[in-house]
């Protein structure tokens, strides 16, 4: 399933700050912690907690969030279906990166072991 240009543009303009509280709610509802969420975000983007809070306060878009991120070289190992899209089939790079994050949050909420989420050998 390929994304549309409208879908990609909508994701690019969405602010990370608007989605972040939903990530927290999702993982905490399943017994995981905000610190574990931050660990997952740090693994994917390289952002430490201070930088993450700064980006949230600035209300950066996902486009800016991922533009300044140092994407983990193992991010391409994130595969599967999220939000109805097979990640490895998404052509738009930004949309793929956002779906990487969504997939990691989903795995965390489902109770997957951190070593598996972070693609540790």
MIDOSE-1310 file (N, C-alpha, C; in nm, 2 decimals, decimal comma, always signed):
residues 121
xxxx	+0,08/-0,12/+0,00/+0,00/+0,00/+0,00/+0,09/+0,12/+0,00; +0,07/+0,21/-0,10/+0,15/+0,33/-0,10/+0,08/+0,45/-0,04; +0,15/+0,54/+0,01/+0,09/+0,66/+0,07/+0,06/+0,76/-0,04; -0,03/+0,85/-0,02/-0,06/+0,96/-0,11/+0,02/+1,08/-0,08
xxxx	+0,03/+1,17/-0,17/+0,11/+1,30/-0,15/+0,04/+1,38/-0,04; -0,10/+1,37/-0,04/-0,17/+1,44/+0,07/-0,14/+1,39/+0,21; -0,14/+1,25/+0,21/-0,11/+1,19/+0,34/+0,03/+1,22/+0,39; +0,13/+1,22/+0,30/+0,27/+1,25/+0,33/+0,28/+1,40/+0,38
xxxx	+0,21/+1,49/+0,31/+0,22/+1,63/+0,35/+0,15/+1,65/+0,48; +0,04/+1,58/+0,51/-0,02/+1,60/+0,64/+0,07/+1,55/+0,75; +0,14/+1,44/+0,73/+0,23/+1,39/+0,83/+0,35/+1,49/+0,85; +0,40/+1,55/+0,75/+0,51/+1,64/+0,75/+0,48/+1,76/+0,83
xxxx	+0,35/+1,81/+0,82/+0,31/+1,93/+0,89/+0,26/+1,91/+1,03; +0,23/+1,78/+1,07/+0,19/+1,75/+1,21/+0,30/+1,78/+1,30; +0,27/+1,83/+1,42/+0,37/+1,86/+1,52/+0,40/+1,74/+1,61; +0,53/+1,72/+1,64/+0,56/+1,61/+1,73/+0,49/+1,63/+1,86
xxxx	+0,49/+1,75/+1,91/+0,43/+1,78/+2,04/+0,28/+1,74/+2,05; +0,21/+1,74/+1,93/+0,07/+1,70/+1,93/+0,05/+1,55/+1,94; +0,15/+1,47/+1,90/+0,14/+1,33/+1,90/+0,21/+1,27/+2,03; +0,31/+1,33/+2,08/+0,39/+1,28/+2,19/+0,30/+1,24/+2,31
xxxx	+0,20/+1,32/+2,36/+0,12/+1,28/+2,47/+0,05/+1,15/+2,44; +0,01/+1,12/+2,32/-0,06/+1,00/+2,28/+0,04/+0,88/+2,30; +0,17/+0,90/+2,26/+0,27/+0,80/+2,28/+0,28/+0,76/+2,43; +0,29/+0,87/+2,51/+0,30/+0,84/+2,66/+0,18/+0,77/+2,71
xxxx	+0,06/+0,81/+2,67/-0,06/+0,74/+2,72/-0,06/+0,60/+2,67; -0,03/+0,58/+2,55/-0,03/+0,44/+2,50/+0,07/+0,35/+2,57; +0,19/+0,39/+2,60/+0,28/+0,30/+2,67/+0,25/+0,29/+2,81; +0,21/+0,40/+2,88/+0,18/+0,39/+3,02/+0,06/+0,30/+3,05
xxxx	-0,04/+0,31/+2,96/-0,16/+0,23/+2,98/-0,13/+0,08/+2,98; -0,02/+0,05/+2,91/+0,02/-0,09/+2,90/+0,14/-0,13/+3,00; +0,16/-0,04/+3,10/+0,26/-0,07/+3,20/+0,40/-0,04/+3,17; +0,43/+0,03/+3,06/+0,56/+0,08/+3,03/+0,58/+0,22/+3,08
xxxx	+0,70/+0,27/+3,08/+0,73/+0,40/+3,13/+0,77/+0,51/+3,03; +0,76/+0,63/+3,07/+0,80/+0,75/+2,99/+0,95/+0,73/+2,96; +1,03/+0,69/+3,06/+1,17/+0,67/+3,04/+1,20/+0,57/+2,93; +1,12/+0,46/+2,93/+1,14/+0,36/+2,82/+1,10/+0,42/+2,69
xxxx	+1,00/+0,50/+2,68/+0,96/+0,57/+2,56/+1,08/+0,66/+2,51; +1,14/+0,73/+2,60/+1,25/+0,82/+2,57/+1,37/+0,74/+2,52; +1,39/+0,62/+2,58/+1,50/+0,54/+2,54/+1,48/+0,50/+2,39; +1,36/+0,46/+2,36/+1,32/+0,42/+2,22/+1,34/+0,54/+2,12
xxxx	+1,29/+0,66/+2,16/+1,31/+0,77/+2,08/+1,46/+0,81/+2,06; +1,53/+0,80/+2,17/+1,68/+0,83/+2,16/+1,74/+0,73/+2,07; +1,71/+0,60/+2,08/+1,77/+0,50/+1,99/+1,74/+0,54/+1,84; +1,62/+0,58/+1,81/+1,59/+0,60/+1,67/+1,64/+0,74/+1,62
xxxx	+1,64/+0,84/+1,70/+1,67/+0,98/+1,66/+1,80/+1,03/+1,71; +1,85/+0,98/+1,82/+1,97/+1,04/+1,88/+1,94/+1,15/+1,98; +1,81/+1,19/+1,99/+1,78/+1,30/+2,08/+1,78/+1,25/+2,23; +1,85/+1,33/+2,31/+1,85/+1,30/+2,45/+1,72/+1,37/+2,51
xxxx	+1,70/+1,35/+2,64/+1,57/+1,40/+2,70/+1,57/+1,56/+2,69; +1,68/+1,62/+2,71/+1,68/+1,77/+2,71/+1,64/+1,82/+2,57; +1,70/+1,76/+2,46/+1,67/+1,80/+2,33/+1,53/+1,77/+2,29; +1,48/+1,66/+2,34/+1,34/+1,62/+2,31/+1,24/+1,72/+2,37
xxxx	+1,27/+1,76/+2,50/+1,18/+1,86/+2,56/+1,19/+1,99/+2,49; +1,31/+2,03/+2,44/+1,32/+2,15/+2,36/+1,24/+2,15/+2,23; +1,24/+2,03/+2,16/+1,17/+2,02/+2,04/+1,02/+2,02/+2,06; +0,98/+1,96/+2,17/+0,84/+1,97/+2,21/+0,79/+2,11/+2,24
xxxx	+0,87/+2,18/+2,32/+0,84/+2,32/+2,35/+0,83/+2,41/+2,23; +0,92/+2,38/+2,13/+0,92/+2,46/+2,01/+0,81/+2,42/+1,91; +0,74/+2,31/+1,94/+0,63/+2,26/+1,86/+0,68/+2,24/+1,71; +0,79/+2,17/+1,70/+0,84/+2,14/+1,57/+0,75/+2,04/+1,50
xxxx	+0,75/+2,05/+1,36/+0,67/+1,96/+1,28/+0,76/+1,83/+1,27; +0,69/+1,72/+1,23/+0,76/+1,59/+1,21/+0,87/+1,61/+1,11; +0,85/+1,70/+1,01/+0,95/+1,73/+0,91/+1,08/+1,78/+0,97; +1,06/+1,88/+1,06/+1,18/+1,94/+1,13/+1,24/+1,84/+1,23
xxxx	+1,15/+1,76/+1,30/+1,19/+1,67/+1,40/+1,29/+1,57/+1,34; +1,26/+1,51/+1,22/+1,34/+1,41/+1,16/+1,45/+1,47/+1,08; +1,44/+1,60/+1,03/+1,54/+1,66/+0,96/+1,67/+1,68/+1,04; +1,65/+1,71/+1,17/+1,77/+1,73/+1,25/+1,81/+1,61/+1,33
xxxx	+1,73/+1,50/+1,31/+1,76/+1,37/+1,38/+1,88/+1,30/+1,32; +1,95/+1,23/+1,41/+2,06/+1,14/+1,36/+2,00/+1,00/+1,36; +1,94/+0,96/+1,25/+1,86/+0,84/+1,24/+1,96/+0,72/+1,26; +1,91/+0,63/+1,35/+1,99/+0,51/+1,38/+2,02/+0,43/+1,25
xxxx	+2,14/+0,38/+1,23/+2,17/+0,31/+1,11/+2,09/+0,17/+1,10; +2,04/+0,13/+1,21/+1,97/+0,00/+1,21/+1,81/+0,02/+1,20; +1,77/+0,15/+1,18/+1,63/+0,18/+1,17/+1,57/+0,10/+1,05; +1,64/+0,07/+0,95/+1,59/+0,00/+0,84/+1,55/-0,15/+0,87
xxxx	+1,59/-0,19/+0,99/+1,55/-0,33/+1,04/+1,41/-0,33/+1,09; +1,35/-0,21/+1,11/+1,21/-0,20/+1,16/+1,12/-0,23/+1,04; +1,04/-0,34/+1,06/+0,96/-0,38/+0,95/+0,82/-0,42/+1,01; +0,73/-0,44/+0,92/+0,59/-0,48/+0,96/+0,49/-0,38/+0,92
xxxx	+0,37/-0,40/+0,97/+0,25/-0,31/+0,93/+0,22/-0,22/+1,05; +0,20/-0,09/+1,02/+0,16/+0,00/+1,12/+0,06/+0,10/+1,05; -0,05/+0,13/+1,11/-0,15/+0,22/+1,06/-0,19/+0,18/+0,92; -0,19/+0,05/+0,89/-0,24/+0,00/+0,76/-0,14/+0,00/+0,65
xxxx	-0,01/+0,04/+0,69/+0,09/+0,05/+0,58/+0,21/-0,04/+0,62; +0,26/-0,11/+0,52/+0,38/-0,20/+0,54/+0,50/-0,10/+0,53; +0,57/-0,09/+0,64/+0,68/+0,01/+0,65/+0,78/+0,00/+0,54; +0,82/-0,12/+0,51/+0,92/-0,14/+0,41/+0,88/-0,10/+0,27
xxxx	+0,74/-0,08/+0,25/+0,69/-0,04/+0,12/+0,66/+0,11/+0,10; +0,68/+0,18/+0,21/+0,66/+0,33/+0,21/+0,77/+0,40/+0,14; +0,74/+0,47/+0,03/+0,84/+0,54/-0,05/+0,89/+0,67/+0,00; +0,80/+0,75/+0,06/+0,83/+0,88/+0,12/+0,92/+0,86/+0,24
xxxx	+1,04/+0,91/+0,24/+1,13/+0,89/+0,35/+1,08/+0,94/+0,48; +1,03/+1,06/+0,49/+0,98/+1,12/+0,61/+0,86/+1,03/+0,67; +0,77/+1,00/+0,58/+0,66/+0,91/+0,63/+0,71/+0,78/+0,68; +0,81/+0,72/+0,62/+0,87/+0,60/+0,66/+0,93/+0,62/+0,80
xxxx	+1,00/+0,73/+0,83/+1,06/+0,76/+0,95/+0,96/+0,78/+1,06; +0,85/+0,84/+1,03/+0,74/+0,86/+1,13/+0,68/+0,72/+1,17; +0,67/+0,64/+1,07/+0,61/+0,51/+1,09/+0,71/+0,42/+1,16; +0,84/+0,44/+1,15/+0,94/+0,37/+1,23/+0,91/+0,40/+1,38
xxxx	+0,89/+0,53/+1,41/+0,87/+0,57/+1,55/+0,73/+0,51/+1,59; +0,63/+0,52/+1,51/+0,50/+0,46/+1,55/+0,52/+0,31/+1,58; +0,59/+0,24/+1,50/+0,61/+0,09/+1,52/+0,69/+0,06/+1,65; +0,79/+0,14/+1,68/+0,86/+0,12/+1,80/+0,78/+0,15/+1,92
xxxx	+0,69/+0,25/+1,92/+0,60/+0,28/+2,03/+0,50/+0,17/+2,04; +0,45/+0,11/+1,93/+0,36/+0,00/+1,94/+0,42/-0,12/+2,00; +0,55/-0,15/+1,96/+0,62/-0,27/+2,02/+0,64/-0,25/+2,17; +0,68/-0,13/+2,21/+0,69/-0,10/+2,35/+0,56/-0,12/+2,43
xxxx	+0,45/-0,07/+2,37/+0,32/-0,08/+2,44/+0,28/-0,23/+2,45; +0,32/-0,31/+2,35/+0,28/-0,45/+2,35/+0,36/-0,54/+2,44; +0,46/-0,48/+2,50/+0,54/-0,55/+2,60/+0,66/-0,62/+2,54; +0,70/-0,59/+2,42/+0,82/-0,65/+2,36/+0,94/-0,61/+2,44
xxxx	+1,04/-0,70/+2,45/+1,16/-0,68/+2,53/+1,24/-0,56/+2,46; +1,30/-0,48/+2,54/+1,37/-0,36/+2,49/+1,48/-0,40/+2,40; +1,55/-0,52/+2,42/+1,66/-0,56/+2,33/+1,60/-0,59/+2,19; +1,48/-0,64/+2,18/+1,42/-0,67/+2,05/+1,38/-0,54/+1,99
xxxx	+1,32/-0,45/+2,07/+1,27/-0,32/+2,01/+1,39/-0,24/+1,95; +1,50/-0,24/+2,02/+1,62/-0,16/+1,98/+1,71/-0,24/+1,88; +1,66/-0,35/+1,84/+1,73/-0,43/+1,73/+1,87/-0,47/+1,78; +1,89/-0,51/+1,90/+2,02/-0,55/+1,96/+2,04/-0,69/+1,92
x	+2,16/-0,73/+1,87/+2,18/-0,86/+1,83/+2,18/-0,96/+1,95
